[in-house]
């Protein structure tokens, strides 16, 4: 159990570091980064504080939704297609 938690914490840290550095290195715009950071915050909260944590594989959900978050073109698109869809599951 502790190993799984530490691995998850390590992977989350790597993802956060990647999200913080890649826009600088790749010259990507701020909304893309903001969408990924906000989605990561929602994902992290749901992963650790969801009332039924064993029912959903939150790590797989993160990888499934990553490309969808990257493709969001506007704030409304992000909220409707990414965040709200995750909350509905």
Secondary structure, DSSP 8 states (H G I E B T S, - for coil): -HHHHHHHHHHHHHHHHHHHHHHHHHT--HHHHHHHHHHHHHHHHHHHH-TTGGGS-HHHHHHHHHHHHHH--SHHHHIIIIIHHHHH-
